[in-house]
Structure formats: structure tokens, C-alpha cells
Amino acid sequence: MMPTFNDFLIKSSSDISLIGFMFNIVLAAILSTILRWVYIKHGESLSNRRQFSKNFILLSMTTMLIITIVKSSLALSLGLVGALSIIRFRSAIKEPEELAYLFISISIGLGLGANQTSVTVAGLLLIIFIIIGLNFFSKKNLENQNLYLSIENPSNKIDTEKIINTLKKYCSSINLSRLDESNDNYEVSFIIEIHKFSELNELKKEILGQDKNIKITFFDNKSLS
């Protein structure tokens, strides 16, 4: 007698080793904690890296749990397709670096959920090595730049070139970090080097004089973690 589709789905299921599962989920927590430390110490995002990186551990462990359960049953894997069609993950991602680290966290969960432990560990260590190496060389160019400057204006009436020319009058070094511009908002961030408080005060006055709706923020380059 030809097997029915339901019989095929039932027979395609396999048991999950509890010991192996516990080992992998603990390892996922450890690896994502290491990734969190790397992001806090070596990330270049302007957001609160310590707060954002708390998601890495939960994301890795959840992904690992889903993959472990789904791979044990064809029926569950088909059900996951339907579940993903009604569930949407939304997060306020402002910088590509944040998205990259989220993908690394998901990769940890995927690899361990598929029991590819050695490949996952080796791949993560290689990625971390590359991140630290790139960060080391990039910071050599920014080591003398001591402040982040963020300028925001809801009315979007700022001339970027005019802002840069103003910065050149008071800053010995300028590096454009981010520029977000739309019909109803303008936000630009710089890493600058400035040595005197009087120059900082004059710079602030001149920028604020360009538009009454401008919001300007200065904060220390070394206090973002």
C-alpha cells in the first residue's frame, strides 16, 4: 500500500538529543556573549552599543532553538513557513553595522542548531579577528578626534556644505560619520577634533544661527560604550 503524505510527515520526524541540545544552547549563549563584548569594544555605531547588544544572546539562543526543533520534523519545517508569513521582526536599525551584528548572531544560532559546532566556532573566531584587525587600523586615523557632533533638524533646511565649512573654521579635523536626509528630517553626525571650549561655544552658536529648529549634540568619542 502506498504511504500517505501524513505517514511520510510522521516518519520524517527524529528525536532530539537533550544533552546535545543543552550543550549547543549554552555554547550559543557563550559565543553571543563574546560577540556582544566585541561589539561594545570595537563597534563604531553611534547608538548605545551596550543596550543594543543585549539582543545578541537572546537572538542566537532563539534561532538555535527554532532550527533544532524544525530540523527534527518535516511537518514543523513546513509549519514554520506559514508562521513566518504572519510574523514580522521590526527593529530600529539606523546603521548597517547593527544589521551586520544581528546577522552574525543569527548565524551562531543557525550553525549550532544544525549541529555544525566546529564550523560555527571557527567562523565566529575568524570574523572577530577580522573585526578587531579592521578596527585597529581604522582607529589610527581617528585617535586624535575627540568629539562626536550630531545635528538634527525636523524642517530639513540645513545646507550640508555650509555646515562643513563652519566646522572647518573651528575644528582641526573633521570626519563625516552619518548623514540621514528626508523630506521631513535631517540628521548628520561628525567626528571632530576641537581643543578649546571657547571654540566649541562659538561653533555651537554659528550652527544654531542657521535655523531656529536645529538640535545640536556634542558627546565624547570614548563614552559611547
N, C-alpha and C positions, 0 to 999 in steps of 0.2 A: 504494500500500500504506500502510495506517495505521501511523504510527510507534509503536513500543513505548514503554513507560514508561522502560526503560533508555536508549533513544536520546534521549528527552527530557531525562533527567538529564545525559547526556554533553554534549549540545548546549547545555545551560544554563550550562555552565562558561565562565569567561572568564579571560584571562591577567591576572596582576598585574604592574603596572609596578614593577620593582625600585628604580628611582630614587625614584619617588613613595613607595614603602613605606619606604625608608630615611629620607627626609625626614620623614615623618609620625612614625616611631618615635623619631627624635631630638627632634622637636618635643614628643612626648608626655613624654619624659624631662625636657625643659626646663620645660614647663608644670607637671608634677607636682612638680618641684623648687621652683618658685615657690610652689605650694600648700603644700608642706612648710614653707617659710620662714614663710608667713603663719600656719600652724597653730602653729608653735613660738612665734612672737612675739605672736600675738593670740588664741590659743586659751585657753579657760577651764577645760579639763579638769584634774582633779586627778592624773591619771596622768602617767607620764613621756612628755611630748609628743615629745621628740626621738627616743626609741626607737620609739614607735608610728608616727610619721610616716615612718619608713623604708619602710613598706609602700606608701606612695603611689606611688612611682616604679615599683616592680615591678608593682603592680596596674594602673596606667594602661597600661604597655607591654604587659602580658599581654593585657588586654582589647582593646587596639588590634590586636594580632597575631591574636587569635581572630576578631574581626569582619572583618578584612581577608581572612582565609582563607575564612571561612564565606560571605561575600557573593559570592565568586567562583564558588560552586558550590551549586546547589540540593541536591545529594546530601549535601554536607558540612553544610549547614544542617539537613537532616533528621537526620543523624547526631548533630549537636550536641544535639538534643532528647533522644536516648537517653543520651548521655553525661552530661548534666545530671541525669538521673533517678537516677544511681548515685553522683554526686559531690556531696558536701556541704561547704560552706565554713563552718567554725566558728571564731569568734574571740571572745575575752572582751571583749565590749562592755558597759561599765558605764554609759556616759553617752551621751545622744543626740547630743552634739556629735561624738563619734568616728564614729558611724554616718553623720552628715551629710557629714563629710570623706571617708569611704570612697566614698560615692555620687558626690561631686564627682570623685574620682579615676577612678571607673568611667566617668563621663560624658565625661571627657577622652579615654579610650580609645575609647569608642563613637563620639564625634564624629569623631576623626581616622581611625578605622577605616572610617568611612563617607565619608571624603574631604570632610567638612564643616569644612574648616580654619578659614575666616574666622569662621563662626558659633561654633565651639568656642573660639577665642581671644577673640572679643568677649564671649561669655557668661562665660568664666572671669574676664576682667578686670572685668566688671560685678559678679560675685559677690565678688571680692576687695575691690573698692571698698566694697561694702555691708558686708562683714565688718569692714573697718578702721573704717568710719564708726560702726557699732554698737558696736564695741569701744571707740572713743574716748569715746563718751558714757556707756557703762556704767562705764568705769574712773573717771570723775569721782566716782561715788558710792562707789568702793572705794579711792580713793587714800590714805586715812588708815588703812585696815585692813591691819595688818602681819603677821598670822599666820594660817595655816590650822590648824585644830584638827580632828583625826579621832578619833572614839570608836567602838570596836568591842567587842562582847560576844557570844560564841557562845551564851550561855544566854538571851539576849533578855529580860533582866529590868530594862531601863532605862526609866524614865519620861521621855519627851522633854520634857515640860513642866517637870519637875524639873531637867533639865539646863539648859534655857534660863534658868530662874530663878537657878540657880547662876552661870551666865555673867554675868547682869545685875549680880551683886554685885561682879564684878571687872573687867568689860570695859566700855569706854565706847562700843563699837559692836559689833553682832552681826549677821551675815548668814548665814542658813541656805543652804548650798550644795548638799547632797545628803542624802537620807535613804533608806536601804535597810533594810527590816524584813521578816523572815520568821519561821517557826516556830523555826528553829534558828540564826538570826543577826540581829544588829542592828548597823547601821553608820550613823553620822551625821557630817556634816562641816560646819564653820562657818568663816567668815572673820571674824576678830575683831580688835579694836584693844585692846592692853594695853601699858602703859608701864613697869611696874616688875617686876623679876624676882621680888620677894617676893610680888607679887600672882599671878604666874604659878605660883609654887610652891604657894601656898595654894589656888588654883583646881584644880590637879592633885590635891592631897590630898583635897579635898572631893569631886571627881568619883570618884576611886578608892575613896573610902569608901562609895559607894553599892552597889558589888558587887565582890567579890574577883576576878571573872573579866574585869573591864573592861580593855581595852587602849587606851591613850591616846597620841596622837602630835601633837606640835607641829612645824611647819616653816614656813620663811619664805615669805611670799606672793610674793616676787620670785625664788625659786630653783627654780621648777618646770620651766623650760625645759631 
